[in-house]
Amino acid sequence: MSKIVVVDDSYAELQLIEGYLKSANHTVVSYPNADKLEDKLALDKPDLIVLDVVMPGRNGFQACRDLKGDDRFKGIPIVLCTSKGQESDKFWGQQQGANGYVVKPFKAEDLVAAVKRALN
């Protein structure tokens, strides 16, 4: 069982993602934004992070890049979750160090498969 942090500014999306991951036997901790993300992650110590791309303040691409550049967190896989489904967006996500990419709207199995791939 893995501990997964989900960061999304949409409460409905958080609920949905949390439900999908819990039914796949993961423990889930949700954050409504990327504020003080590093401080929270240092406490929660997740096995994986699911990060929304479009958020107010620091977006998912920026947060991903920051985490991958931080020795404390660079080993934690990140799955980006976004409505931006262009190949260029996926490429940009990979450039920021993302380990997986799921385009909204997605099915439970799409998310669970991306998480499983990123954890292995």
N, C-alpha and C positions, 0 to 999 in steps of 0.2 A: 504494500500500500504506500502510495506517495502522498506527500503534502504539497499541495499546489496553491500558489497565490494567484488570484485573478484580479486584474486591474481594468476597470471599465467605468466610465462616467454615467452609463445608463443602468439604472436600477433593474429594469426589466431584463437587460442582457446579462447582468450579474446573476440574477435569479436563474435564468435559463442555463448559463454556462455551469453554474454551481450544481444545478440539478443533474445535468449530463455527467459531470465528473464524479459526483457522489454516487450515482447509480453504477459507475464503473469502479466503485470502491476506493476512490481517492478522498483524502481529507482536504477540505477547501477553506481557504481564508480569503475574504474579499476586501478590496480597497476601492473606494469610489473615484480615486484620482491618483496621480503620480507624485503628489506632494509628500515630502519627507519619505519617499519610497525607500531609499537606502537605509534609513533608521529603522523603518518597519521590517524590512527584509532581514536586517541584522538580528532582530528579535525573533522573527518567525522561522528563519532558516528553512525556506522551502526547497523541495527537490526540483521544482519547475515553476516557471512563471508564464501565465497567459496574459498577454498585454494587448489592450485595445490600441489601435493606432490614432484614431481621431479623438482627442481629448483636449479640453481647455488647459492652458498652462503648458506643461511639458508634454508633447505628444509621444506616442508609443515608439516611433523611430528614434527620437532623441533619448528617451528613457532606456531603450535597448542599447544604444551606443554607449551611454553613460555606464550602464551596468557591465557591459562587456569590457569596458576600459578600467573597471574597478577590480583589483585583485581579490577582494572579498567575495565578489559575485560572478566573476567571469566564467566560472565553472558551472553555473546554474543554467540549464537550457531554457530558452525563451521561445514561446509560440506566439506569433503576432496574429491578431484576430481583427479583421477589418472589412469594411464594405468596399474598400479599394481593391478591385480584383484584376487590375491590369498587370500584364507581365512585368512592366517597368516598376510597378509597386512591389511586386514579389522580389524582383532583382534588388531594388533599393533596400528592402527588408533584410535580404541576405547580406548585403554590403554592411549593414549595421550590426551584423553578427547573429541575426535570428536563426533559430534551429528548426523552425517550422512556420507555416503560414496557412491560416484558414480564412476563407472569404465568407462574410455574412451575406445572406442567411445560410447557415450550414445545418446539416443534420447532426444528431448526437454522435453517430458513428464516425463522421468526418473529423470532429473535434477529438474524440477519444483516440482515433487512429493517429492523428498528428501528435498528440501528447505521448502516445506509446512509442512512436518513432523517435521523438526527441529525447525520451528518457533512456532509450537503449543505445 
